[in-house]
Amino acid sequence: MATQIVMDQTGDTRHFFDVDDTEALSKAEKRFKELTLVGFTAAVRDACGDVRVTRSFDPTAEETLFFPRVAGG
Amino acid sequence: MFAHWLFTATRSIGSFLARRVQALHERHRQLAGQHIRETRGIALLREWLSPEQRVQFDANRYFDVVGCCSGKRYRIRYGSAANVCEMDISGRPTVGLCFVPTGNLVAGDVMLAQKIALETNEGTALAVANRFPVQAT
């Protein structure tokens, strides 16, 4: 089961989906595009725990984290 | 006459107390909700920290990250504003950096976004960050 984690005012919202389910995968890809389009950054972690930013939907990613754009505080 | 006054006064006090209890209950509910949000933010942060960063954070409420472009070390302290410092090679803070994700997020989320920004896109994070002087400790 793969997860998309979206940071929000509740802490985060998690969307779980089965990568073998084409409809769920399509919804996950749509969510990825919608979030990145409005400025969210998508980051994925590999098995070693290394984090990288991704600009395109990765259907093999176990966990994708979305956080809003950063700005000067 | 007195009985009527007593009845009215009792009802007013009762109504006042009921409103106060309701307000306190609502306040308690808000604080509990805030605590849950903060806890979830910290749990998410800990999940995404490296093992070394997690140990450091659990011990000190801060962790260090290395900028992906410059190799400089930054310290991210618990907080949601003005909580990042650039460190020199001897581990002293040289300048404070203030950059945060938009959207009024809890501290754990803010710190995680700062970590990923510095580790994967240092230039952009530094470009938007406001700088402030820090006292070397």
N, CA and C atoms of all chains as a GROMACS GRO file, in nm:
protein
  630
    1MET      N    1   0.085  -0.120   0.000
    1MET     CA    2   0.000   0.000   0.000
    1MET      C    3   0.089   0.125   0.000
    2ALA      N    4   0.072   0.210  -0.100
    2ALA     CA    5   0.152   0.334  -0.107
    2ALA      C    6   0.076   0.447  -0.038
    3THR      N    7   0.150   0.550  -0.001
    3THR     CA    8   0.089   0.660   0.073
    3THR      C    9   0.131   0.794   0.016
    4GLN      N   10   0.036   0.884   0.007
    4GLN     CA   11   0.066   1.025  -0.021
    4GLN      C   12   0.031   1.103   0.106
    5ILE      N   13   0.128   1.176   0.157
    5ILE     CA   14   0.109   1.252   0.281
    5ILE      C   15   0.108   1.400   0.247
    6VAL      N   16   0.003   1.467   0.281
    6VAL     CA   17  -0.009   1.609   0.250
    6VAL      C   18  -0.009   1.689   0.380
    7MET      N   19   0.091   1.775   0.397
    7MET     CA   20   0.092   1.861   0.516
    7MET      C   21  -0.023   1.959   0.509
    8ASP      N   22  -0.091   1.975   0.621
    8ASP     CA   23  -0.199   2.074   0.627
    8ASP      C   24  -0.218   2.117   0.773
    9GLN      N   25  -0.321   2.196   0.796
    9GLN     CA   26  -0.339   2.252   0.929
    9GLN      C   27  -0.378   2.148   1.034
   10THR      N   28  -0.415   2.029   0.990
   10THR     CA   29  -0.448   1.923   1.087
   10THR      C   30  -0.323   1.845   1.126
   11GLY      N   31  -0.207   1.883   1.072
   11GLY     CA   32  -0.084   1.807   1.088
   11GLY      C   33  -0.051   1.748   0.952
   12ASP      N   34  -0.128   1.648   0.911
   12ASP     CA   35  -0.116   1.596   0.774
   12ASP      C   36  -0.240   1.513   0.741
   13THR      N   37  -0.262   1.497   0.612
   13THR     CA   38  -0.369   1.408   0.565
   13THR      C   39  -0.302   1.300   0.480
   14ARG      N   40  -0.339   1.176   0.506
   14ARG     CA   41  -0.275   1.064   0.435
   14ARG      C   42  -0.374   0.997   0.340
   15HIS      N   43  -0.327   0.975   0.219
   15HIS     CA   44  -0.407   0.906   0.118
   15HIS      C   45  -0.336   0.774   0.085
   16PHE      N   46  -0.403   0.665   0.114
   16PHE     CA   47  -0.346   0.532   0.088
   16PHE      C   48  -0.404   0.479  -0.043
   17PHE      N   49  -0.321   0.412  -0.121
   17PHE     CA   50  -0.372   0.353  -0.244
   17PHE      C   51  -0.290   0.230  -0.282
   18ASP      N   52  -0.357   0.142  -0.353
   18ASP     CA   53  -0.295   0.017  -0.399
   18ASP      C   54  -0.236   0.043  -0.538
   19VAL      N   55  -0.106   0.024  -0.552
   19VAL     CA   56  -0.040   0.055  -0.680
   19VAL      C   57  -0.084  -0.041  -0.791
   20ASP      N   58  -0.145  -0.152  -0.755
   20ASP     CA   59  -0.193  -0.246  -0.857
   20ASP      C   60  -0.336  -0.213  -0.903
   21ASP      N   61  -0.395  -0.117  -0.837
   21ASP     CA   62  -0.531  -0.075  -0.872
   21ASP      C   63  -0.520   0.045  -0.966
   22THR      N   64  -0.550   0.026  -1.093
   22THR     CA   65  -0.526   0.132  -1.193
   22THR      C   66  -0.608   0.258  -1.164
   23GLU      N   67  -0.728   0.238  -1.114
   23GLU     CA   68  -0.812   0.355  -1.084
   23GLU      C   69  -0.753   0.435  -0.967
   24ALA      N   70  -0.710   0.364  -0.864
   24ALA     CA   71  -0.650   0.430  -0.747
   24ALA      C   72  -0.519   0.499  -0.787
   25LEU      N   73  -0.443   0.434  -0.874
   25LEU     CA   74  -0.317   0.490  -0.920
   25LEU      C   75  -0.341   0.618  -1.000
   26SER      N   76  -0.445   0.614  -1.081
   26SER     CA   77  -0.480   0.732  -1.160
   26SER      C   78  -0.522   0.849  -1.071
   27LYS      N   79  -0.598   0.817  -0.966
   27LYS     CA   80  -0.639   0.921  -0.871
   27LYS      C   81  -0.517   0.979  -0.799
   28ALA      N   82  -0.422   0.893  -0.765
   28ALA     CA   83  -0.300   0.938  -0.697
   28ALA      C   84  -0.218   1.029  -0.788
   29GLU      N   85  -0.211   0.992  -0.915
   29GLU     CA   86  -0.136   1.075  -1.010
   29GLU      C   87  -0.204   1.211  -1.028
   30LYS      N   88  -0.337   1.209  -1.032
   30LYS     CA   89  -0.413   1.334  -1.046
   30LYS      C   90  -0.388   1.423  -0.922
   31ARG      N   91  -0.388   1.360  -0.805
   31ARG     CA   92  -0.363   1.436  -0.681
   31ARG      C   93  -0.223   1.496  -0.684
   32PHE      N   94  -0.126   1.418  -0.732
   32PHE     CA   95   0.013   1.466  -0.743
   32PHE      C   96   0.018   1.591  -0.830
   33LYS      N   97  -0.046   1.582  -0.947
   33LYS     CA   98  -0.041   1.695  -1.041
   33LYS      C   99  -0.110   1.818  -0.983
   34GLU      N  100  -0.224   1.797  -0.919
   34GLU     CA  101  -0.299   1.910  -0.862
   34GLU      C  102  -0.219   1.980  -0.753
   35LEU      N  103  -0.156   1.901  -0.668
   35LEU     CA  104  -0.081   1.961  -0.557
   35LEU      C  105   0.043   2.034  -0.605
   36THR      N  106   0.117   1.971  -0.696
   36THR     CA  107   0.240   2.036  -0.743
   36THR      C  108   0.208   2.159  -0.828
   37LEU      N  109   0.092   2.155  -0.893
   37LEU     CA  110   0.050   2.270  -0.974
   37LEU      C  111   0.026   2.394  -0.887
   38VAL      N  112  -0.024   2.373  -0.766
   38VAL     CA  113  -0.050   2.488  -0.678
   38VAL      C  114   0.068   2.520  -0.586
   39GLY      N  115   0.184   2.458  -0.614
   39GLY     CA  116   0.306   2.500  -0.545
   39GLY      C  117   0.359   2.405  -0.441
   40PHE      N  118   0.292   2.294  -0.419
   40PHE     CA  119   0.345   2.197  -0.323
   40PHE      C  120   0.471   2.131  -0.380
   41THR      N  121   0.565   2.102  -0.292
   41THR     CA  122   0.683   2.024  -0.330
   41THR      C  123   0.659   1.878  -0.292
   42ALA      N  124   0.693   1.788  -0.383
   42ALA     CA  125   0.677   1.646  -0.355
   42ALA      C  126   0.814   1.586  -0.325
   43ALA      N  127   0.822   1.513  -0.215
   43ALA     CA  128   0.948   1.448  -0.177
   43ALA      C  129   0.921   1.300  -0.152
   44VAL      N  130   1.018   1.219  -0.192
   44VAL     CA  131   1.006   1.075  -0.168
   44VAL      C  132   1.130   1.028  -0.092
   45ARG      N  133   1.113   0.917  -0.023
   45ARG     CA  134   1.221   0.858   0.054
   45ARG      C  135   1.254   0.722  -0.003
   46ASP      N  136   1.383   0.691  -0.008
   46ASP     CA  137   1.416   0.554  -0.052
   46ASP      C  138   1.429   0.465   0.073
   47ALA      N  139   1.463   0.340   0.047
   47ALA     CA  140   1.468   0.243   0.158
   47ALA      C  141   1.573   0.280   0.262
   48CYS      N  142   1.677   0.352   0.219
   48CYS     CA  143   1.784   0.393   0.313
   48CYS      C  144   1.743   0.517   0.394
   49GLY      N  145   1.632   0.577   0.356
   49GLY     CA  146   1.588   0.697   0.428
   49GLY      C  147   1.633   0.825   0.362
   50ASP      N  148   1.703   0.814   0.250
   50ASP     CA  149   1.746   0.936   0.180
   50ASP      C  150   1.624   0.999   0.111
   51VAL      N  151   1.621   1.132   0.120
   51VAL     CA  152   1.505   1.206   0.068
   51VAL      C  153   1.544   1.276  -0.061
   52ARG      N  154   1.455   1.270  -0.158
   52ARG     CA  155   1.478   1.347  -0.281
   52ARG      C  156   1.347   1.410  -0.324
   53VAL      N  157   1.360   1.523  -0.392
   53VAL     CA  158   1.242   1.592  -0.444
   53VAL      C  159   1.212   1.537  -0.582
   54THR      N  160   1.087   1.518  -0.612
   54THR     CA  161   1.050   1.467  -0.744
   54THR      C  162   0.950   1.561  -0.811
   55ARG      N  163   0.970   1.581  -0.940
   55ARG     CA  164   0.881   1.671  -1.016
   55ARG      C  165   0.772   1.595  -1.090
   56SER      N  166   0.788   1.462  -1.098
   56SER     CA  167   0.686   1.385  -1.170
   56SER      C  168   0.640   1.268  -1.083
   57PHE      N  169   0.520   1.225  -1.108
   57PHE     CA  170   0.459   1.118  -1.030
   57PHE      C  171   0.540   0.990  -1.044
   58ASP      N  172   0.574   0.932  -0.930
   58ASP     CA  173   0.650   0.807  -0.930
   58ASP      C  174   0.561   0.696  -0.875
   59PRO      N  175   0.509   0.610  -0.963
   59PRO     CA  176   0.416   0.507  -0.916
   59PRO      C  177   0.481   0.401  -0.828
   60THR      N  178   0.614   0.400  -0.826
   60THR     CA  179   0.682   0.299  -0.744
   60THR      C  180   0.715   0.352  -0.603
   61ALA      N  181   0.691   0.482  -0.582
   61ALA     CA  182   0.726   0.539  -0.451
   61ALA      C  183   0.632   0.487  -0.343
   62GLU      N  184   0.690   0.439  -0.237
   62GLU     CA  185   0.608   0.388  -0.125
   62GLU      C  186   0.542   0.503  -0.049
   63GLU      N  187   0.617   0.613  -0.040
   63GLU     CA  188   0.568   0.725   0.040
   63GLU      C  189   0.608   0.856  -0.027
   64THR      N  190   0.511   0.939  -0.053
   64THR     CA  191   0.539   1.071  -0.111
   64THR      C  192   0.485   1.176  -0.016
   65LEU      N  193   0.569   1.273   0.016
   65LEU     CA  194   0.529   1.380   0.108
   65LEU      C  195   0.514   1.510   0.031
   66PHE      N  196   0.406   1.580   0.056
   66PHE     CA  197   0.382   1.709  -0.009
   66PHE      C  198   0.385   1.820   0.096
   67PHE      N  199   0.464   1.921   0.071
   67PHE     CA  200   0.460   2.037   0.162
   67PHE      C  201   0.449   2.166   0.081
   68PRO      N  202   0.384   2.267   0.139
   68PRO     CA  203   0.362   2.391   0.065
   68PRO      C  204   0.494   2.462   0.036
   69ARG      N  205   0.491   2.555  -0.061
   69ARG     CA  206   0.613   2.627  -0.096
   69ARG      C  207   0.666   2.704   0.026
   70VAL      N  208   0.798   2.718   0.031
   70VAL     CA  209   0.857   2.792   0.144
   70VAL      C  210   0.873   2.939   0.104
   71ALA      N  211   0.859   3.023   0.206
   71ALA     CA  212   0.871   3.167   0.185
   71ALA      C  213   0.945   3.226   0.304
   72GLY      N  214   1.001   3.343   0.285
   72GLY     CA  215   1.070   3.411   0.393
   72GLY      C  216   0.974   3.440   0.507
   73GLY      N  217   1.020   3.414   0.628
   73GLY     CA  218   0.931   3.433   0.745
   73GLY      C  219   0.953   3.567   0.810
   74MET      N  220  -4.317   3.867   4.561
   74MET     CA  221  -4.221   3.958   4.499
   74MET      C  222  -4.077   3.906   4.513
   75PHE      N  223  -4.042   3.873   4.641
   75PHE     CA  224  -3.907   3.821   4.667
   75PHE      C  225  -3.885   3.686   4.598
   76ALA      N  226  -3.991   3.606   4.605
   76ALA     CA  227  -3.983   3.473   4.543
   76ALA      C  228  -3.957   3.486   4.392
   77HIS      N  229  -4.025   3.582   4.330
   77HIS     CA  230  -4.007   3.603   4.186
   77HIS      C  231  -3.864   3.648   4.156
   78TRP      N  232  -3.816   3.741   4.239
   78TRP     CA  233  -3.679   3.792   4.221
   78TRP      C  234  -3.578   3.678   4.236
   79LEU      N  235  -3.603   3.595   4.341
   79LEU     CA  236  -3.513   3.482   4.366
   79LEU      C  237  -3.514   3.384   4.248
   80PHE      N  238  -3.630   3.361   4.194
   80PHE     CA  239  -3.644   3.270   4.080
   80PHE      C  240  -3.566   3.323   3.960
   81THR      N  241  -3.584   3.453   3.932
   81THR     CA  242  -3.517   3.516   3.818
   81THR      C  243  -3.366   3.514   3.836
   82ALA      N  244  -3.322   3.550   3.959
   82ALA     CA  245  -3.177   3.553   3.987
   82ALA      C  246  -3.117   3.415   3.972
   83THR      N  247  -3.184   3.315   4.022
   83THR     CA  248  -3.133   3.178   4.013
   83THR      C  249  -3.121   3.133   3.868
   84ARG      N  250  -3.221   3.168   3.788
   84ARG     CA  251  -3.217   3.131   3.646
   84ARG      C  252  -3.102   3.201   3.575
   85SER      N  253  -3.081   3.331   3.609
   85SER     CA  254  -2.972   3.406   3.545
   85SER      C  255  -2.837   3.346   3.580
   86ILE      N  256  -2.819   3.314   3.708
   86ILE     CA  257  -2.691   3.256   3.751
   86ILE      C  258  -2.672   3.120   3.684
   87GLY      N  259  -2.777   3.043   3.680
   87GLY     CA  260  -2.769   2.911   3.617
   87GLY      C  261  -2.731   2.923   3.471
   88SER      N  262  -2.794   3.018   3.404
   88SER     CA  263  -2.766   3.039   3.262
   88SER      C  264  -2.621   3.083   3.241
   89PHE      N  265  -2.575   3.176   3.331
   89PHE     CA  266  -2.437   3.225   3.323
   89PHE      C  267  -2.338   3.110   3.341
   90LEU      N  268  -2.364   3.028   3.443
   90LEU     CA  269  -2.273   2.917   3.470
   90LEU      C  270  -2.273   2.817   3.354
   91ALA      N  271  -2.387   2.793   3.296
   91ALA     CA  272  -2.396   2.699   3.183
   91ALA      C  273  -2.312   2.750   3.066
   92ARG      N  274  -2.321   2.882   3.043
   92ARG     CA  275  -2.242   2.941   2.932
   92ARG      C  276  -2.092   2.929   2.959
   93ARG      N  277  -2.055   2.953   3.088
   93ARG     CA  278  -1.913   2.945   3.125
   93ARG      C  279  -1.861   2.802   3.107
   94VAL      N  280  -1.938   2.706   3.151
   94VAL     CA  281  -1.898   2.564   3.138
   94VAL      C  282  -1.884   2.528   2.991
   95GLN      N  283  -1.977   2.575   2.910
   95GLN     CA  284  -1.972   2.545   2.766
   95GLN      C  285  -1.846   2.608   2.704
   96ALA      N  286  -1.816   2.734   2.745
   96ALA     CA  287  -1.697   2.802   2.691
   96ALA      C  288  -1.570   2.728   2.733
   97LEU      N  289  -1.566   2.685   2.859
   97LEU     CA  290  -1.448   2.611   2.906
   97LEU      C  291  -1.434   2.478   2.832
   98HIS      N  292  -1.546   2.413   2.810
   98HIS     CA  293  -1.545   2.287   2.737
   98HIS      C  294  -1.491   2.308   2.595
   99GLU      N  295  -1.536   2.415   2.531
   99GLU     CA  296  -1.492   2.446   2.394
   99GLU      C  297  -1.342   2.475   2.391
  100ARG      N  298  -1.296   2.553   2.491
  100ARG     CA  299  -1.155   2.587   2.501
  100ARG      C  300  -1.071   2.459   2.519
  101HIS      N  301  -1.119   2.372   2.605
  101HIS     CA  302  -1.049   2.246   2.630
  101HIS      C  303  -1.042   2.163   2.501
  102ARG      N  304  -1.152   2.163   2.426
  102ARG     CA  305  -1.157   2.088   2.301
  102ARG      C  306  -1.055   2.144   2.200
  103GLN      N  307  -1.046   2.278   2.196
  103GLN     CA  308  -0.949   2.342   2.105
  103GLN      C  309  -0.806   2.307   2.143
  104LEU      N  310  -0.775   2.315   2.274
  104LEU     CA  311  -0.640   2.282   2.320
  104LEU      C  312  -0.606   2.136   2.292
  105ALA      N  313  -0.702   2.048   2.313
  105ALA     CA  314  -0.679   1.906   2.285
  105ALA      C  315  -0.653   1.886   2.136
  106GLY      N  316  -0.729   1.956   2.052
  106GLY     CA  317  -0.710   1.946   1.907
  106GLY      C  318  -0.572   1.996   1.866
  107GLN      N  319  -0.529   2.108   1.926
  107GLN     CA  320  -0.397   2.164   1.896
  107GLN      C  321  -0.288   2.066   1.938
  108HIS      N  322  -0.306   2.005   2.055
  108HIS     CA  323  -0.208   1.908   2.104
  108HIS      C  324  -0.199   1.790   2.007
  109ILE      N  325  -0.312   1.743   1.958
  109ILE     CA  326  -0.313   1.629   1.864
  109ILE      C  327  -0.240   1.668   1.736
  110ARG      N  328  -0.267   1.789   1.686
  110ARG     CA  329  -0.200   1.835   1.562
  110ARG      C  330  -0.049   1.842   1.583
  111GLU      N  331  -0.008   1.901   1.697
  111GLU     CA  332   0.136   1.913   1.726
  111GLU      C  333   0.200   1.774   1.734
  112THR      N  334   0.132   1.683   1.800
  112THR     CA  335   0.186   1.547   1.816
  112THR      C  336   0.200   1.478   1.682
  113ARG      N  337   0.100   1.495   1.596
  113ARG     CA  338   0.106   1.434   1.463
  113ARG      C  339   0.221   1.493   1.382
  114GLY      N  340   0.241   1.623   1.396
  114GLY     CA  341   0.351   1.689   1.324
  114GLY      C  342   0.486   1.635   1.368
  115ILE      N  343   0.504   1.618   1.496
  115ILE     CA  344   0.631   1.564   1.547
  115ILE      C  345   0.650   1.419   1.503
  116ALA      N  346   0.541   1.342   1.503
  116ALA     CA  347   0.550   1.201   1.461
  116ALA      C  348   0.595   1.194   1.315
  117LEU      N  349   0.537   1.279   1.231
  117LEU     CA  350   0.574   1.280   1.089
  117LEU      C  351   0.722   1.321   1.073
  118LEU      N  352   0.761   1.426   1.145
  118LEU     CA  353   0.900   1.470   1.139
  118LEU      C  354   0.995   1.356   1.176
  119ARG      N  355   0.965   1.288   1.288
  119ARG     CA  356   1.055   1.180   1.333
  119ARG      C  357   1.064   1.067   1.231
  120GLU      N  358   0.952   1.041   1.163
  120GLU     CA  359   0.952   0.936   1.059
  120GLU      C  360   1.051   0.969   0.947
  121TRP      N  361   1.062   1.098   0.916
  121TRP     CA  362   1.142   1.139   0.799
  121TRP      C  363   1.284   1.182   0.834
  122LEU      N  364   1.317   1.191   0.962
  122LEU     CA  365   1.454   1.224   0.999
  122LEU      C  366   1.543   1.102   0.976
  123SER      N  367   1.671   1.129   0.949
  123SER     CA  368   1.766   1.018   0.941
  123SER      C  369   1.784   0.966   1.084
  124PRO      N  370   1.836   0.846   1.101
  124PRO     CA  371   1.856   0.793   1.237
  124PRO      C  372   1.940   0.887   1.324
  125GLU      N  373   2.045   0.947   1.265
  125GLU     CA  374   2.131   1.037   1.343
  125GLU      C  375   2.053   1.163   1.384
  126GLN      N  376   1.977   1.215   1.290
  126GLN     CA  377   1.899   1.336   1.320
  126GLN      C  378   1.793   1.307   1.428
  127ARG      N  379   1.735   1.188   1.422
  127ARG     CA  380   1.631   1.151   1.519
  127ARG      C  381   1.691   1.144   1.659
  128VAL      N  382   1.808   1.085   1.670
  128VAL     CA  383   1.875   1.077   1.802
  128VAL      C  384   1.903   1.217   1.853
  129GLN      N  385   1.956   1.300   1.764
  129GLN     CA  386   1.991   1.438   1.802
  129GLN      C  387   1.865   1.515   1.844
  130PHE      N  388   1.758   1.499   1.768
  130PHE     CA  389   1.634   1.572   1.798
  130PHE      C  390   1.575   1.524   1.932
  131ASP      N  391   1.574   1.395   1.954
  131ASP     CA  392   1.517   1.342   2.078
  131ASP      C  393   1.595   1.390   2.200
  132ALA      N  394   1.726   1.408   2.181
  132ALA     CA  395   1.810   1.450   2.293
  132ALA      C  396   1.806   1.601   2.316
  133ASN      N  397   1.798   1.678   2.206
  133ASN     CA  398   1.820   1.823   2.219
  133ASN      C  399   1.708   1.913   2.166
  134ARG      N  400   1.608   1.854   2.104
  134ARG     CA  401   1.501   1.931   2.039
  134ARG      C  402   1.553   2.012   1.920
  135TYR      N  403   1.668   1.974   1.867
  135TYR     CA  404   1.715   2.029   1.740
  135TYR      C  405   1.787   1.919   1.663
  136PHE      N  406   1.807   1.941   1.534
  136PHE     CA  407   1.887   1.847   1.455
  136PHE      C  408   1.961   1.927   1.349
  137ASP      N  409   2.068   1.868   1.299
  137ASP     CA  410   2.151   1.936   1.198
  137ASP      C  411   2.126   1.876   1.061
  138VAL      N  412   2.131   1.961   0.961
  138VAL     CA  413   2.121   1.914   0.822
  138VAL      C  414   2.239   1.973   0.744
  139VAL      N  415   2.273   1.908   0.635
  139VAL     CA  416   2.382   1.957   0.550
  139VAL      C  417   2.320   2.005   0.419
  140GLY      N  418   2.353   2.128   0.383
  140GLY     CA  419   2.300   2.186   0.259
  140GLY      C  420   2.349   2.108   0.138
  141CYS      N  421   2.258   2.082   0.044
  141CYS     CA  422   2.293   1.996  -0.070
  141CYS      C  423   2.393   2.061  -0.165
  142CYS      N  424   2.396   2.194  -0.171
  142CYS     CA  425   2.486   2.261  -0.267
  142CYS      C  426   2.617   2.304  -0.202
  143SER      N  427   2.607   2.368  -0.086
  143SER     CA  428   2.726   2.426  -0.025
  143SER      C  429   2.799   2.331   0.068
  144GLY      N  430   2.729   2.230   0.118
  144GLY     CA  431   2.788   2.141   0.219
  144GLY      C  432   2.790   2.205   0.357
  145LYS      N  433   2.731   2.325   0.369
  145LYS     CA  434   2.726   2.391   0.500
  145LYS      C  435   2.630   2.318   0.593
  146ARG      N  436   2.654   2.336   0.723
  146ARG     CA  437   2.568   2.272   0.820
  146ARG      C  438   2.469   2.375   0.876
  147TYR      N  439   2.347   2.332   0.890
  147TYR     CA  440   2.241   2.417   0.945
  147TYR      C  441   2.180   2.345   1.064
  148ARG      N  442   2.139   2.421   1.162
  148ARG     CA  443   2.072   2.363   1.279
  148ARG      C  444   1.926   2.406   1.279
  149ILE      N  445   1.838   2.309   1.284
  149ILE     CA  446   1.694   2.338   1.288
  149ILE      C  447   1.644   2.306   1.428
  150ARG      N  448   1.599   2.411   1.497
  150ARG     CA  449   1.549   2.395   1.633
  150ARG      C  450   1.398   2.377   1.632
  151TYR      N  451   1.345   2.322   1.742
  151TYR     CA  452   1.201   2.308   1.753
  151TYR      C  453   1.137   2.447   1.743
  152GLY      N  454   1.041   2.462   1.656
  152GLY     CA  455   0.974   2.591   1.641
  152GLY      C  456   0.916   2.605   1.503
  153SER      N  457   0.846   2.713   1.482
  153SER     CA  458   0.783   2.731   1.352
  153SER      C  459   0.818   2.866   1.289
  154ALA      N  460   0.916   2.936   1.346
  154ALA     CA  461   0.964   3.061   1.286
  154ALA      C  462   1.099   3.096   1.346
  155ALA      N  463   1.185   3.156   1.265
  155ALA     CA  464   1.318   3.199   1.310
  155ALA      C  465   1.389   3.089   1.390
  156ASN      N  466   1.385   2.967   1.340
  156ASN     CA  467   1.437   2.852   1.415
  156ASN      C  468   1.552   2.780   1.343
  157VAL      N  469   1.606   2.844   1.237
  157VAL     CA  470   1.716   2.781   1.162
  157VAL      C  471   1.840   2.869   1.173
  158CYS      N  472   1.954   2.806   1.198
  158CYS     CA  473   2.081   2.879   1.203
  158CYS      C  474   2.182   2.811   1.111
  159GLU      N  475   2.261   2.894   1.045
  159GLU     CA  476   2.376   2.839   0.973
  159GLU      C  477   2.488   2.824   1.075
  160MET      N  478   2.564   2.715   1.068
  160MET     CA  479   2.669   2.689   1.165
  160MET      C  480   2.806   2.699   1.099
  161ASP      N  481   2.907   2.740   1.177
  161ASP     CA  482   3.042   2.738   1.120
  161ASP      C  483   3.106   2.601   1.148
  162ILE      N  484   3.229   2.584   1.104
  162ILE     CA  485   3.289   2.450   1.114
  162ILE      C  486   3.315   2.408   1.259
  163SER      N  487   3.317   2.507   1.349
  163SER     CA  488   3.336   2.470   1.489
  163SER      C  489   3.202   2.452   1.562
  164GLY      N  490   3.093   2.458   1.487
  164GLY     CA  491   2.962   2.432   1.547
  164GLY      C  492   2.896   2.552   1.611
  165ARG      N  493   2.945   2.672   1.578
  165ARG     CA  494   2.883   2.794   1.633
  165ARG      C  495   2.788   2.854   1.531
  166PRO      N  496   2.673   2.905   1.576
  166PRO     CA  497   2.579   2.966   1.482
  166PRO      C  498   2.637   3.097   1.427
  167THR      N  499   2.625   3.117   1.298
  167THR     CA  500   2.679   3.240   1.238
  167THR      C  501   2.568   3.336   1.196
  168VAL      N  502   2.458   3.282   1.148
  168VAL     CA  503   2.347   3.368   1.106
  168VAL      C  504   2.217   3.290   1.117
  169GLY      N  505   2.112   3.362   1.154
  169GLY     CA  506   1.980   3.299   1.162
  169GLY      C  507   1.908   3.312   1.030
  170LEU      N  508   1.828   3.211   0.998
  170LEU     CA  509   1.753   3.211   0.872
  170LEU      C  510   1.606   3.190   0.904
  171CYS      N  511   1.523   3.271   0.844
  171CYS     CA  512   1.380   3.253   0.865
  171CYS      C  513   1.311   3.225   0.732
  172PHE      N  514   1.272   3.103   0.712
  172PHE     CA  515   1.191   3.065   0.596
  172PHE      C  516   1.100   2.951   0.640
  173VAL      N  517   0.977   2.958   0.600
  173VAL     CA  518   0.877   2.861   0.647
  173VAL      C  519   0.783   2.824   0.533
  174PRO      N  520   0.726   2.704   0.540
  174PRO     CA  521   0.624   2.672   0.441
  174PRO      C  522   0.498   2.754   0.468
  175THR      N  523   0.430   2.790   0.362
  175THR     CA  524   0.308   2.869   0.379
  175THR      C  525   0.198   2.778   0.436
  176GLY      N  526   0.100   2.840   0.501
  176GLY     CA  527  -0.017   2.762   0.539
  176GLY      C  528  -0.036   2.735   0.687
  177ASN      N  529   0.035   2.809   0.773
  177ASN     CA  530   0.011   2.798   0.917
  177ASN      C  531   0.018   2.652   0.966
  178LEU      N  532   0.133   2.589   0.941
  178LEU     CA  533   0.150   2.449   0.978
  178LEU      C  534   0.205   2.436   1.120
  179VAL      N  535   0.193   2.318   1.176
  179VAL     CA  536   0.246   2.294   1.311
  179VAL      C  537   0.399   2.283   1.303
  180ALA      N  538   0.463   2.295   1.419
  180ALA     CA  539   0.610   2.302   1.424
  180ALA      C  540   0.677   2.183   1.356
  181GLY      N  541   0.630   2.063   1.382
  181GLY     CA  542   0.693   1.944   1.322
  181GLY      C  543   0.692   1.950   1.171
  182ASP      N  544   0.580   1.993   1.114
  182ASP     CA  545   0.570   2.005   0.968
  182ASP      C  546   0.665   2.112   0.915
  183VAL      N  547   0.670   2.225   0.986
  183VAL     CA  548   0.758   2.334   0.944
  183VAL      C  549   0.903   2.287   0.942
  184MET      N  550   0.943   2.220   1.048
  184MET     CA  551   1.082   2.173   1.058
  184MET      C  552   1.115   2.071   0.949
  185LEU      N  553   1.019   1.984   0.918
  185LEU     CA  554   1.042   1.884   0.814
  185LEU      C  555   1.055   1.951   0.677
  186ALA      N  556   0.970   2.049   0.651
  186ALA     CA  557   0.980   2.120   0.523
  186ALA      C  558   1.114   2.193   0.513
  187GLN      N  559   1.161   2.252   0.625
  187GLN     CA  560   1.290   2.321   0.626
  187GLN      C  561   1.404   2.223   0.599
  188LYS      N  562   1.396   2.107   0.662
  188LYS     CA  563   1.500   2.004   0.641
  188LYS      C  564   1.507   1.964   0.493
  189ILE      N  565   1.392   1.931   0.436
  189ILE     CA  566   1.393   1.884   0.297
  189ILE      C  567   1.439   1.995   0.203
  190ALA      N  568   1.394   2.118   0.231
  190ALA     CA  569   1.434   2.231   0.147
  190ALA      C  570   1.586   2.247   0.148
  191LEU      N  571   1.648   2.243   0.264
  191LEU     CA  572   1.793   2.262   0.272
  191LEU      C  573   1.870   2.143   0.214
  192GLU      N  574   1.816   2.025   0.232
  192GLU     CA  575   1.887   1.906   0.186
  192GLU      C  576   1.870   1.880   0.036
  193THR      N  577   1.766   1.938  -0.023
  193THR     CA  578   1.740   1.907  -0.165
  193THR      C  579   1.737   2.029  -0.256
  194ASN      N  580   1.714   2.146  -0.197
  194ASN     CA  581   1.701   2.267  -0.280
  194ASN      C  582   1.750   2.387  -0.199
  195GLU      N  583   1.875   2.377  -0.156
  195GLU     CA  584   1.932   2.476  -0.064
  195GLU      C  585   1.925   2.618  -0.121
  196GLY      N  586   1.955   2.629  -0.250
  196GLY     CA  587   1.961   2.762  -0.311
  196GLY      C  588   1.829   2.836  -0.301
  197THR      N  589   1.721   2.767  -0.328
  197THR     CA  590   1.589   2.831  -0.322
  197THR      C  591   1.553   2.869  -0.179
  198ALA      N  592   1.585   2.780  -0.085
  198ALA     CA  593   1.555   2.810   0.055
  198ALA      C  594   1.631   2.934   0.100
  199LEU      N  595   1.759   2.941   0.063
  199LEU     CA  596   1.840   3.058   0.104
  199LEU      C  597   1.794   3.185   0.033
  200ALA      N  598   1.746   3.168  -0.090
  200ALA     CA  599   1.704   3.286  -0.167
  200ALA      C  600   1.582   3.354  -0.104
  201VAL      N  601   1.493   3.274  -0.045
  201VAL     CA  602   1.372   3.335   0.013
  201VAL      C  603   1.389   3.367   0.162
  202ALA      N  604   1.492   3.311   0.225
  202ALA     CA  605   1.506   3.325   0.370
  202ALA      C  606   1.541   3.469   0.410
  203ASN      N  607   1.481   3.513   0.518
  203ASN     CA  608   1.524   3.638   0.581
  203ASN      C  609   1.632   3.604   0.683
  204ARG      N  610   1.732   3.690   0.688
  204ARG     CA  611   1.845   3.664   0.778
  204ARG      C  612   1.834   3.751   0.903
  205PHE      N  613   1.882   3.695   1.014
  205PHE     CA  614   1.882   3.772   1.138
  205PHE      C  615   2.006   3.735   1.219
  206PRO      N  616   2.057   3.829   1.296
  206PRO     CA  617   2.179   3.799   1.373
  206PRO      C  618   2.151   3.700   1.486
  207VAL      N  619   2.249   3.618   1.513
  207VAL     CA  620   2.234   3.525   1.625
  207VAL      C  621   2.352   3.542   1.719
  208GLN      N  622   2.329   3.507   1.844
  208GLN     CA  623   2.436   3.516   1.942
  208GLN      C  624   2.505   3.381   1.950
  209ALA      N  625   2.634   3.381   1.934
  209ALA     CA  626   2.708   3.254   1.945
  209ALA      C  627   2.699   3.204   2.087
  210THR      N  628   2.671   3.071   2.102
  210THR     CA  629   2.659   3.015   2.238
  210THR      C  630   2.771   2.915   2.262
   0.00000   0.00000   0.00000
